[in-house]
Amino acid sequence: MKPAGRRVGFTLIELLTVIAIIAILVAIIFPVMASMRKRAQVAQCISNMRQIQQALKMYKDTFGVYPEHLLGYRASNTCDPAPVAPDVTFLYPNFVKSLAIFRCPNSPFPADPPSFAGARLGGPSGLSVPGKCFPRFDSYDGQFVPIGGGYELHYWREWQPWTGVGSPNLRQLIFRNPSDETVVTWCLYHAGFTGDTPRAGEMAQVLFLDGRVKSIPAQKLTDWTQVPDHNWQVNPGN
């Protein structure tokens, strides 16, 4: 008499059950991992900003003024084709040793190899006076709006002329002893955009002169930069 055969493998119902469990686990784990990755990127961006703030202090102690820009630029009448390197630098390489510090980890532009095709400031194309060509990967002098393609200037020593003692425009890096609440720069690469407008609830990171980095609604930052007075007069953290 032959012994009863043992069942080998899974039934269809068991297989479907296992697949369903895996799908549920994936649905739970992937968003958690994405959230952890985003938090890590924000933390690295904040670390970059704080290193820049320390470098600014050393630059000021050395030269008596804050730098014209953070990283640097290429003097050029055009940013296309891209120059291979900046010919004017400030914090780099004496105060910040690595180009990676100037790049937000969520930026789509690599620092190595550097991508220097970017925004031009001043010196309109075709004139004898060259403009300033900023590298694309530099996330803190300014940055490209992720979807809309525009460029925002985020670091500037003098947003507005001085109008008198006690005026709010003393919150600018052009002055000898600006307030600790002076905004140094900010980053929008962690915010989601619709066109060139941050979506509701998205946050941006703002670096203040005293080294604090605060998360502030990205839409507020966009509104803040579009009103000329706000660049220098209003503390966006209020």
C-alpha positions as CSV (number, residue, x, y, z in Angstrom):
1,M,0.0,0.0,0.0
2,K,1.5,3.4,-1.1
3,P,1.8,6.1,1.6
4,A,-0.4,9.1,1.0
5,G,1.4,11.8,-1.1
6,R,2.3,15.1,0.6
7,R,1.1,18.3,-0.9
8,V,3.8,20.4,-2.5
9,G,3.6,24.2,-3.1
10,F,0.9,26.7,-2.4
11,T,-2.7,26.9,-3.4
12,L,-3.9,29.8,-5.5
13,I,-5.6,31.3,-2.5
14,E,-2.4,31.1,-0.5
15,L,-0.4,32.8,-3.3
16,L,-2.9,35.6,-3.6
17,T,-2.8,36.1,0.2
18,V,1.0,36.4,0.2
19,I,0.9,38.8,-2.8
20,A,-1.7,40.9,-1.0
21,I,0.4,41.0,2.2
22,I,3.5,42.1,0.2
23,A,1.5,44.8,-1.6
24,I,0.3,46.1,1.8
25,L,3.8,46.1,3.2
26,V,5.1,47.9,0.1
27,A,2.3,50.5,0.3
28,I,3.4,51.2,4.0
29,I,7.2,51.0,3.6
30,F,7.7,53.0,0.4
31,P,6.1,56.3,1.7
32,V,8.0,55.9,5.0
33,M,11.3,55.5,3.2
34,A,10.5,58.4,0.9
35,S,9.7,60.5,4.0
36,M,12.9,59.5,5.7
37,R,14.9,60.3,2.5
38,K,13.4,63.7,2.3
39,R,14.1,64.4,6.0
40,A,17.7,63.3,5.4
41,Q,18.0,65.7,2.4
42,V,16.6,68.6,4.4
43,A,19.0,67.8,7.3
44,Q,22.0,67.9,4.8
45,C,20.7,71.1,3.3
46,I,20.5,72.7,6.7
47,S,24.0,71.5,7.5
48,N,25.3,73.1,4.3
49,M,23.7,76.4,5.2
50,R,25.2,76.3,8.7
51,Q,28.7,75.7,7.2
52,I,28.1,78.6,4.8
53,Q,27.2,80.8,7.8
54,Q,30.4,79.8,9.6
55,A,32.3,80.6,6.4
56,L,30.6,84.0,6.2
57,K,31.8,84.9,9.7
58,M,35.4,83.9,8.9
59,Y,35.2,85.9,5.6
60,K,33.9,88.9,7.5
61,D,36.6,88.6,10.2
62,T,39.2,88.4,7.4
63,F,38.1,91.1,5.0
64,G,35.8,93.3,7.2
65,V,32.8,92.9,4.8
66,Y,30.5,90.1,3.7
67,P,31.2,88.6,0.3
68,E,29.5,89.9,-2.8
69,H,28.3,86.4,-3.5
70,L,28.7,83.0,-1.8
71,L,30.4,80.8,-4.3
72,G,31.3,82.8,-7.4
73,Y,30.6,83.4,-11.0
74,R,32.0,83.5,-14.5
75,A,32.3,86.9,-16.1
76,S,30.7,86.3,-19.5
77,N,28.3,87.8,-22.0
78,T,26.5,84.5,-22.2
79,C,26.0,81.4,-20.1
80,D,25.5,79.2,-23.1
81,P,27.8,77.4,-23.9
82,A,28.7,76.8,-20.3
83,P,32.0,78.0,-18.9
84,V,34.0,75.2,-17.3
85,A,34.7,77.0,-14.0
86,P,34.1,80.3,-12.2
87,D,36.8,82.9,-12.6
88,V,35.7,84.9,-9.5
89,T,35.2,83.1,-6.2
90,F,34.4,84.2,-2.6
91,L,33.9,81.6,0.1
92,Y,35.4,78.8,-2.1
93,P,38.0,77.4,-1.7
94,N,39.6,79.3,1.3
95,F,36.6,79.2,3.6
96,V,34.5,76.3,2.2
97,K,36.7,73.5,0.8
98,S,34.1,71.5,-1.1
99,L,31.8,72.6,-3.9
100,A,29.3,70.1,-2.7
101,I,28.5,72.4,0.3
102,F,27.0,74.9,-2.2
103,R,24.6,72.3,-3.6
104,C,21.3,71.3,-2.0
105,P,21.1,67.4,-2.1
106,N,17.7,67.7,-3.8
107,S,19.1,69.9,-6.6
108,P,18.8,68.3,-10.1
109,F,22.2,69.8,-11.0
110,P,25.4,68.0,-10.1
111,A,28.4,69.6,-8.5
112,D,30.8,67.0,-9.8
113,P,31.2,67.5,-12.7
114,P,30.1,71.1,-12.2
115,S,27.4,72.5,-14.4
116,F,28.1,76.2,-14.8
117,A,25.4,77.1,-17.4
118,G,23.1,79.2,-15.4
119,A,21.5,82.6,-14.7
120,R,23.1,85.8,-15.9
121,L,23.1,88.9,-13.7
122,G,23.7,92.3,-15.3
123,G,25.8,93.1,-18.4
124,P,23.1,92.5,-21.0
125,S,24.1,90.1,-23.8
126,G,25.7,92.0,-26.7
127,L,27.2,94.8,-24.6
128,S,30.9,95.2,-23.8
129,V,30.3,94.9,-20.0
130,P,30.2,91.2,-19.1
131,G,27.5,89.8,-16.9
132,K,27.8,87.2,-14.1
133,C,27.1,83.6,-15.0
134,F,26.2,81.6,-11.9
135,P,26.6,77.8,-11.8
136,R,23.4,75.8,-11.9
137,F,24.3,73.6,-9.0
138,D,24.8,76.6,-6.7
139,S,21.7,76.3,-4.6
140,Y,22.2,79.2,-2.2
141,D,23.3,82.3,-4.2
142,G,20.1,81.6,-6.1
143,Q,18.3,78.7,-7.7
144,F,16.2,77.7,-10.6
145,V,12.5,77.2,-9.9
146,P,12.2,73.5,-10.2
147,I,9.4,73.4,-12.8
148,G,8.8,76.9,-14.1
149,G,12.4,77.4,-15.2
150,G,12.7,80.9,-13.7
151,Y,15.7,82.0,-11.5
152,E,15.5,83.5,-8.1
153,L,18.3,85.4,-6.5
154,H,18.6,84.4,-2.8
155,Y,21.8,85.9,-1.6
156,W,22.5,89.7,-1.9
157,R,24.3,92.1,0.3
158,E,22.2,95.2,-0.5
159,W,18.5,94.7,-1.4
160,Q,17.7,98.4,-0.9
161,P,19.6,101.7,-0.3
162,W,19.9,103.0,3.3
163,T,17.2,105.5,4.2
164,G,18.2,106.5,7.7
165,V,19.1,105.3,11.2
166,G,16.5,103.0,12.7
167,S,15.0,102.1,9.3
168,P,14.2,98.4,8.7
169,N,16.6,98.2,5.8
170,L,19.5,98.0,8.3
171,R,18.7,94.2,8.0
172,Q,21.2,93.9,5.1
173,L,24.7,92.4,4.9
174,I,26.1,95.6,3.3
175,F,26.2,97.2,6.8
176,R,29.0,96.7,9.4
177,N,26.8,95.0,12.0
178,P,23.5,93.8,10.6
179,S,20.9,92.3,12.8
180,D,21.1,88.6,13.7
181,E,17.7,88.3,12.0
182,T,19.2,89.3,8.7
183,V,18.3,86.7,6.1
184,V,21.3,85.2,4.4
185,T,19.7,82.8,1.9
186,W,17.0,80.2,1.6
187,C,16.3,76.9,-0.3
188,L,13.2,75.9,-2.2
189,Y,14.4,72.6,-3.7
190,H,12.6,70.6,-1.0
191,A,9.2,72.1,-1.9
192,G,6.8,70.7,-4.5
193,F,5.8,73.2,-7.2
194,T,2.9,73.6,-9.6
195,G,4.5,75.5,-12.5
196,D,6.6,78.2,-10.8
197,T,4.4,78.4,-7.6
198,P,5.0,76.3,-4.5
199,R,2.1,74.1,-3.5
200,A,0.2,74.8,-0.3
201,G,1.8,73.2,2.8
202,E,5.3,73.0,1.2
203,M,8.2,74.3,3.3
204,A,11.4,76.2,2.5
205,Q,14.5,76.4,4.6
206,V,15.7,80.0,5.6
207,L,19.2,80.8,6.9
208,F,19.6,83.7,9.3
209,L,22.8,85.5,10.1
210,D,23.0,84.1,13.6
211,G,23.1,80.5,12.1
212,R,19.5,79.6,12.7
213,V,17.7,77.7,10.0
214,K,13.9,77.9,10.1
215,S,11.3,76.1,8.0
216,I,8.9,78.6,6.6
217,P,6.0,78.1,4.1
218,A,7.4,78.2,0.6
219,Q,4.6,80.2,-0.7
220,K,5.4,82.9,1.9
221,L,9.0,83.0,0.7
222,T,7.8,83.4,-2.9
223,D,5.5,86.2,-2.0
224,W,8.2,87.7,0.1
225,T,10.7,87.9,-2.8
226,Q,8.2,89.3,-5.3
227,V,7.5,92.4,-3.2
228,P,10.7,94.6,-3.4
229,D,10.5,95.9,0.2
230,H,10.2,92.5,1.7
231,N,13.6,91.3,0.6
232,W,15.2,93.5,3.2
233,Q,12.5,94.8,5.5
234,V,10.5,91.9,6.7
235,N,11.6,88.9,8.8
236,P,9.8,86.0,7.0
237,G,9.9,84.0,10.2
238,N,7.4,86.4,11.9
